[in-house]
């Protein structure tokens, strides 16, 4: 089993922080992604974020779904 890289952890933490900042739960994210045509299950979101394994495109879809316009990388 491989460990998360620093960048995988950063991406996961960035998305988790944005969800928290917007007050969006994983269940709500499922609904918001569905509005964009992205079929996702809550358990899959939870697994992706805990592993830090998801594409840049998925990150952007999630950020668009929750209405994030800016990101803080620090």
Secondary structure, DSSP 8 states (H G I E B T S, - for coil): -----HHHHHHHHHHHHHHHHHT--HHHHHHHHHHTT----HHHHHHHHHHT---HHHHHHHHHHHT-------
